[in-house]
Amino acid sequence: VDAREAGALMRVNHVGEICAQALYRSQALFSRSDELRGHFELAAQQELDHLAWTAERVAELGTHTSRLAPVWWAGAFA
């Protein structure tokens, strides 16, 4: 795998982490159960490490994150 392909793959991985954030945040926001809300909030917090790592790796590979990230986030949140 060359650096360009690795960057593209890592960009997809980064979008997956963005979507995970949106899913967990949405579930926490609309959860009727305080216990479940807490689990979703904790999961979102734990995923921040993955989000940061993928963003860092994208930068190391000399590429950029997805320009459609806000669209992916909104779709996952909905």
MODELLER restraints for C-alpha pairs under 7 A, 6 or more apart:
rsr = mdl.restraints
at = mdl.atoms
rsr.add(forms.Gaussian(group=physical.xy_distance, feature=features.Distance(at['CA:3:A'], at['CA:61:A']), mean=6.32, stdev=0.5))
rsr.add(forms.Gaussian(group=physical.xy_distance, feature=features.Distance(at['CA:7:A'], at['CA:58:A']), mean=5.91, stdev=0.5))
rsr.add(forms.Gaussian(group=physical.xy_distance, feature=features.Distance(at['CA:7:A'], at['CA:61:A']), mean=5.66, stdev=0.5))
rsr.add(forms.Gaussian(group=physical.xy_distance, feature=features.Distance(at['CA:7:A'], at['CA:63:A']), mean=5.98, stdev=0.5))
rsr.add(forms.Gaussian(group=physical.xy_distance, feature=features.Distance(at['CA:10:A'], at['CA:54:A']), mean=6.61, stdev=0.5))
rsr.add(forms.Gaussian(group=physical.xy_distance, feature=features.Distance(at['CA:10:A'], at['CA:58:A']), mean=6.03, stdev=0.5))
rsr.add(forms.Gaussian(group=physical.xy_distance, feature=features.Distance(at['CA:11:A'], at['CA:58:A']), mean=6.41, stdev=0.5))
rsr.add(forms.Gaussian(group=physical.xy_distance, feature=features.Distance(at['CA:11:A'], at['CA:65:A']), mean=5.40, stdev=0.5))
rsr.add(forms.Gaussian(group=physical.xy_distance, feature=features.Distance(at['CA:11:A'], at['CA:66:A']), mean=6.18, stdev=0.5))
rsr.add(forms.Gaussian(group=physical.xy_distance, feature=features.Distance(at['CA:13:A'], at['CA:54:A']), mean=6.84, stdev=0.5))
rsr.add(forms.Gaussian(group=physical.xy_distance, feature=features.Distance(at['CA:14:A'], at['CA:51:A']), mean=6.29, stdev=0.5))
rsr.add(forms.Gaussian(group=physical.xy_distance, feature=features.Distance(at['CA:14:A'], at['CA:54:A']), mean=5.22, stdev=0.5))
rsr.add(forms.Gaussian(group=physical.xy_distance, feature=features.Distance(at['CA:14:A'], at['CA:55:A']), mean=6.39, stdev=0.5))
rsr.add(forms.Gaussian(group=physical.xy_distance, feature=features.Distance(at['CA:15:A'], at['CA:66:A']), mean=6.90, stdev=0.5))
rsr.add(forms.Gaussian(group=physical.xy_distance, feature=features.Distance(at['CA:15:A'], at['CA:69:A']), mean=6.42, stdev=0.5))
rsr.add(forms.Gaussian(group=physical.xy_distance, feature=features.Distance(at['CA:17:A'], at['CA:50:A']), mean=6.73, stdev=0.5))
rsr.add(forms.Gaussian(group=physical.xy_distance, feature=features.Distance(at['CA:17:A'], at['CA:51:A']), mean=5.32, stdev=0.5))
rsr.add(forms.Gaussian(group=physical.xy_distance, feature=features.Distance(at['CA:18:A'], at['CA:51:A']), mean=6.83, stdev=0.5))
rsr.add(forms.Gaussian(group=physical.xy_distance, feature=features.Distance(at['CA:18:A'], at['CA:73:A']), mean=6.02, stdev=0.5))
rsr.add(forms.Gaussian(group=physical.xy_distance, feature=features.Distance(at['CA:19:A'], at['CA:72:A']), mean=6.39, stdev=0.5))
rsr.add(forms.Gaussian(group=physical.xy_distance, feature=features.Distance(at['CA:19:A'], at['CA:73:A']), mean=5.28, stdev=0.5))
rsr.add(forms.Gaussian(group=physical.xy_distance, feature=features.Distance(at['CA:19:A'], at['CA:76:A']), mean=5.37, stdev=0.5))
rsr.add(forms.Gaussian(group=physical.xy_distance, feature=features.Distance(at['CA:21:A'], at['CA:44:A']), mean=5.45, stdev=0.5))
rsr.add(forms.Gaussian(group=physical.xy_distance, feature=features.Distance(at['CA:21:A'], at['CA:47:A']), mean=6.97, stdev=0.5))
rsr.add(forms.Gaussian(group=physical.xy_distance, feature=features.Distance(at['CA:22:A'], at['CA:73:A']), mean=5.56, stdev=0.5))
rsr.add(forms.Gaussian(group=physical.xy_distance, feature=features.Distance(at['CA:22:A'], at['CA:76:A']), mean=5.58, stdev=0.5))
rsr.add(forms.Gaussian(group=physical.xy_distance, feature=features.Distance(at['CA:22:A'], at['CA:77:A']), mean=4.58, stdev=0.5))
rsr.add(forms.Gaussian(group=physical.xy_distance, feature=features.Distance(at['CA:23:A'], at['CA:76:A']), mean=5.60, stdev=0.5))
rsr.add(forms.Gaussian(group=physical.xy_distance, feature=features.Distance(at['CA:23:A'], at['CA:77:A']), mean=5.20, stdev=0.5))
rsr.add(forms.Gaussian(group=physical.xy_distance, feature=features.Distance(at['CA:24:A'], at['CA:40:A']), mean=5.22, stdev=0.5))
rsr.add(forms.Gaussian(group=physical.xy_distance, feature=features.Distance(at['CA:24:A'], at['CA:41:A']), mean=6.71, stdev=0.5))
rsr.add(forms.Gaussian(group=physical.xy_distance, feature=features.Distance(at['CA:24:A'], at['CA:43:A']), mean=6.78, stdev=0.5))
rsr.add(forms.Gaussian(group=physical.xy_distance, feature=features.Distance(at['CA:24:A'], at['CA:44:A']), mean=5.50, stdev=0.5))
rsr.add(forms.Gaussian(group=physical.xy_distance, feature=features.Distance(at['CA:25:A'], at['CA:40:A']), mean=6.91, stdev=0.5))
rsr.add(forms.Gaussian(group=physical.xy_distance, feature=features.Distance(at['CA:25:A'], at['CA:41:A']), mean=6.68, stdev=0.5))
rsr.add(forms.Gaussian(group=physical.xy_distance, feature=features.Distance(at['CA:25:A'], at['CA:44:A']), mean=6.64, stdev=0.5))
rsr.add(forms.Gaussian(group=physical.xy_distance, feature=features.Distance(at['CA:26:A'], at['CA:77:A']), mean=5.29, stdev=0.5))
rsr.add(forms.Gaussian(group=physical.xy_distance, feature=features.Distance(at['CA:27:A'], at['CA:40:A']), mean=6.55, stdev=0.5))
rsr.add(forms.Gaussian(group=physical.xy_distance, feature=features.Distance(at['CA:28:A'], at['CA:37:A']), mean=4.40, stdev=0.5))
rsr.add(forms.Gaussian(group=physical.xy_distance, feature=features.Distance(at['CA:28:A'], at['CA:40:A']), mean=5.23, stdev=0.5))
rsr.add(forms.Gaussian(group=physical.xy_distance, feature=features.Distance(at['CA:28:A'], at['CA:41:A']), mean=6.04, stdev=0.5))
rsr.add(forms.Gaussian(group=physical.xy_distance, feature=features.Distance(at['CA:31:A'], at['CA:37:A']), mean=5.64, stdev=0.5))
rsr.add(forms.Gaussian(group=physical.xy_distance, feature=features.Distance(at['CA:58:A'], at['CA:64:A']), mean=6.18, stdev=0.5))
rsr.add(forms.Gaussian(group=physical.xy_distance, feature=features.Distance(at['CA:58:A'], at['CA:65:A']), mean=6.66, stdev=0.5))
